[in-house]
């Protein structure tokens, strides 16, 4: 897995929590 993919997934999780 690439670091970029990990960062993107992490950002998506954070944004999801904030939106909810």
Buried (B, 14 or more C-beta within 10 A) or exposed (E): EEEEEEEEEEEEEEEEEEEE
